[in-house]
Amino acid sequence: MTRNMGTADRIVRAFVVAPLLVIGAALAGFASVLGVVLVVLAAVMVGTAAVAYCPLYSLAHLHTDHRGGAPA
């Protein structure tokens, strides 16, 4: 699995998007369908930021990690 996410992208996902999704889930109610979906999306954001790989980026041939050579 080749890195396809840069540092800025990872920071935004982990420290901006994921907390906002959790706040949205809290406002919607964690037990509601929307709350569960938002928590799952937050977990995906943190997980992809942790491993620096986004499967959707691979499908779209996006590559924001400029340290790791040629795009996959």
GROMACS elastic network, one bead per residue, 0.5 to 0.9 nm:
[ bonds ]
;  ai    aj funct       b0    kb
    1     4     6  0.89531   500
    1    53     6  0.74211   500
    2    52     6  0.84715   500
    2    53     6  0.70161   500
    2    68     6  0.84019   500
    2    72     6  0.74225   500
    3     6     6  0.81226   500
    3    51     6  0.77269   500
    3    52     6  0.53697   500
    3    53     6  0.51358   500
    3    54     6  0.82525   500
    3    63     6  0.82122   500
    3    64     6  0.89056   500
    3    65     6  0.68194   500
    3    68     6  0.71418   500
    3    72     6  0.88975   500
    4    52     6  0.63485   500
    4    53     6  0.52764   500
    4    54     6  0.67085   500
    4    55     6  0.89226   500
    4    57     6  0.71121   500
    4    58     6  0.75040   500
    4    62     6  0.72409   500
    4    64     6  0.58300   500
    4    65     6  0.53066   500
    4    66     6  0.85424   500
    4    68     6  0.81485   500
    4    71     6  0.75303   500
    4    72     6  0.78047   500
    5     8     6  0.83084   500
    5     9     6  0.61676   500
    5    10     6  0.65858   500
    5    48     6  0.86316   500
    5    49     6  0.77118   500
    5    51     6  0.88667   500
    5    52     6  0.50483   500
    5    53     6  0.58046   500
    5    54     6  0.69871   500
    5    57     6  0.82854   500
    5    62     6  0.86785   500
    5    63     6  0.62504   500
    5    66     6  0.85010   500
    6     9     6  0.53469   500
    6    10     6  0.63067   500
    6    11     6  0.87979   500
    6    52     6  0.72397   500
    6    63     6  0.79252   500
    6    66     6  0.67354   500
    6    67     6  0.79974   500
    7    10     6  0.50830   500
    7    11     6  0.61696   500
    7    12     6  0.86621   500
    7    49     6  0.87116   500
    7    52     6  0.82289   500
    7    64     6  0.84390   500
    7    65     6  0.72362   500
    8    11     6  0.51526   500
    8    12     6  0.62212   500
    8    13     6  0.86530   500
    8    64     6  0.87664   500
    9    12     6  0.52917   500
    9    13     6  0.62723   500
    9    14     6  0.87015   500
    9    49     6  0.77641   500
    9    52     6  0.88791   500
    9    64     6  0.73973   500
    9    65     6  0.86860   500
   10    13     6  0.52124   500
   10    14     6  0.61166   500
   10    15     6  0.84022   500
   10    45     6  0.85858   500
   10    46     6  0.83257   500
   10    48     6  0.78265   500
   10    50     6  0.74959   500
   10    52     6  0.67889   500
   11    14     6  0.52485   500
   11    15     6  0.57140   500
   11    16     6  0.74971   500
   11    49     6  0.73451   500
   12    15     6  0.55166   500
   12    16     6  0.50739   500
   12    17     6  0.62876   500
   12    18     6  0.84923   500
   12    49     6  0.87554   500
   13    16     6  0.58220   500
   13    18     6  0.60088   500
   13    19     6  0.88387   500
   13    42     6  0.85931   500
   13    45     6  0.55799   500
   13    46     6  0.65873   500
   13    48     6  0.83286   500
   13    49     6  0.63254   500
   14    17     6  0.64141   500
   14    18     6  0.55605   500
   14    19     6  0.75522   500
   14    42     6  0.84155   500
   14    45     6  0.63926   500
   14    46     6  0.50759   500
   14    47     6  0.85337   500
   14    48     6  0.88085   500
   14    49     6  0.61577   500
   14    50     6  0.81794   500
   15    18     6  0.63668   500
   15    19     6  0.63802   500
   15    20     6  0.87119   500
   15    46     6  0.85833   500
   16    19     6  0.57695   500
   16    20     6  0.62864   500
   16    21     6  0.88075   500
   17    20     6  0.51972   500
   17    21     6  0.62010   500
   17    22     6  0.87674   500
   17    42     6  0.73393   500
   17    45     6  0.74217   500
   17    46     6  0.89741   500
   18    21     6  0.50960   500
   18    22     6  0.63179   500
   18    23     6  0.87179   500
   18    38     6  0.88862   500
   18    39     6  0.83680   500
   18    41     6  0.76284   500
   18    43     6  0.72679   500
   18    44     6  0.85292   500
   18    45     6  0.60062   500
   18    46     6  0.65840   500
   19    22     6  0.50322   500
   19    23     6  0.61659   500
   19    24     6  0.85470   500
   19    42     6  0.72518   500
   20    23     6  0.50432   500
   20    24     6  0.61431   500
   20    25     6  0.85713   500
   20    42     6  0.83215   500
   21    25     6  0.61423   500
   21    26     6  0.86397   500
   21    35     6  0.88284   500
   21    38     6  0.54826   500
   21    39     6  0.66120   500
   21    41     6  0.72947   500
   21    42     6  0.56871   500
   22    26     6  0.61758   500
   22    27     6  0.86237   500
   22    30     6  0.88568   500
   22    35     6  0.81390   500
   22    38     6  0.65607   500
   22    39     6  0.57833   500
   22    41     6  0.89371   500
   22    42     6  0.65187   500
   23    26     6  0.50240   500
   23    27     6  0.62382   500
   23    28     6  0.85949   500
   23    38     6  0.89709   500
   24    27     6  0.50797   500
   24    28     6  0.60923   500
   24    29     6  0.83553   500
   24    34     6  0.88103   500
   24    35     6  0.72366   500
   24    38     6  0.70262   500
   24    39     6  0.87288   500
   25    28     6  0.50222   500
   25    29     6  0.57494   500
   25    30     6  0.55206   500
   25    31     6  0.88031   500
   25    32     6  0.83802   500
   25    34     6  0.68768   500
   25    36     6  0.69943   500
   25    37     6  0.80197   500
   25    38     6  0.55085   500
   25    39     6  0.62832   500
   26    30     6  0.56016   500
   26    35     6  0.67961   500
   27    30     6  0.79989   500
   27    35     6  0.79973   500
   28    31     6  0.84435   500
   28    32     6  0.67622   500
   28    33     6  0.87276   500
   28    34     6  0.65417   500
   28    35     6  0.54907   500
   29    32     6  0.54250   500
   29    33     6  0.85347   500
   29    34     6  0.78177   500
   29    35     6  0.54471   500
   29    36     6  0.84153   500
   30    33     6  0.79817   500
   30    34     6  0.79120   500
   30    36     6  0.59320   500
   30    38     6  0.87113   500
   30    39     6  0.78597   500
   31    34     6  0.83197   500
   31    35     6  0.62047   500
   31    36     6  0.65073   500
   32    35     6  0.50413   500
   32    36     6  0.62716   500
   32    37     6  0.86614   500
   33    36     6  0.52222   500
   33    37     6  0.62326   500
   33    38     6  0.86435   500
   34    37     6  0.51166   500
   34    38     6  0.61290   500
   34    39     6  0.86409   500
   35    38     6  0.51582   500
   35    39     6  0.62142   500
   35    40     6  0.86435   500
   36    39     6  0.51559   500
   36    40     6  0.61790   500
   36    41     6  0.86000   500
   37    40     6  0.51518   500
   37    41     6  0.61685   500
   37    42     6  0.86184   500
   38    41     6  0.50333   500
   38    42     6  0.61285   500
   38    43     6  0.86386   500
   39    43     6  0.62208   500
   39    44     6  0.86562   500
   40    43     6  0.50565   500
   40    44     6  0.62578   500
   40    45     6  0.86814   500
   41    44     6  0.50150   500
   41    45     6  0.61998   500
   41    46     6  0.87214   500
   42    45     6  0.50489   500
   42    46     6  0.62945   500
   42    47     6  0.85423   500
   43    46     6  0.51746   500
   43    47     6  0.59841   500
   43    48     6  0.85273   500
   44    48     6  0.59892   500
   44    49     6  0.83611   500
   45    48     6  0.53768   500
   45    49     6  0.61068   500
   45    50     6  0.85987   500
   46    49     6  0.50804   500
   46    50     6  0.60896   500
   46    51     6  0.88367   500
   47    50     6  0.50943   500
   47    51     6  0.64551   500
   47    52     6  0.84190   500
   47    53     6  0.87893   500
   48    51     6  0.53726   500
   48    52     6  0.57063   500
   48    53     6  0.54722   500
   48    54     6  0.56184   500
   48    55     6  0.84804   500
   49    52     6  0.50208   500
   49    53     6  0.70382   500
   49    54     6  0.80428   500
   50    53     6  0.81108   500
   51    54     6  0.84169   500
   52    65     6  0.85729   500
   53    57     6  0.79581   500
   53    58     6  0.84076   500
   54    57     6  0.52699   500
   54    58     6  0.66658   500
   55    58     6  0.51009   500
   55    59     6  0.64498   500
   55    60     6  0.87857   500
   56    59     6  0.50502   500
   56    60     6  0.62188   500
   56    61     6  0.83697   500
   56    62     6  0.83527   500
   57    60     6  0.50803   500
   57    61     6  0.57456   500
   57    63     6  0.67667   500
   57    64     6  0.88628   500
   58    62     6  0.61367   500
   58    63     6  0.77481   500
   58    72     6  0.73335   500
   59    62     6  0.78049   500
   61    71     6  0.75163   500
   61    72     6  0.69389   500
   62    71     6  0.74665   500
   62    72     6  0.82911   500
   63    66     6  0.75306   500
   63    70     6  0.86291   500
   63    71     6  0.56433   500
   63    72     6  0.74719   500
   64    71     6  0.86572   500
   65    68     6  0.61385   500
   65    69     6  0.83890   500
   65    71     6  0.84565   500
   66    69     6  0.67701   500
   66    70     6  0.81744   500
   66    71     6  0.85615   500
   68    71     6  0.81121   500
   69    72     6  0.89193   500
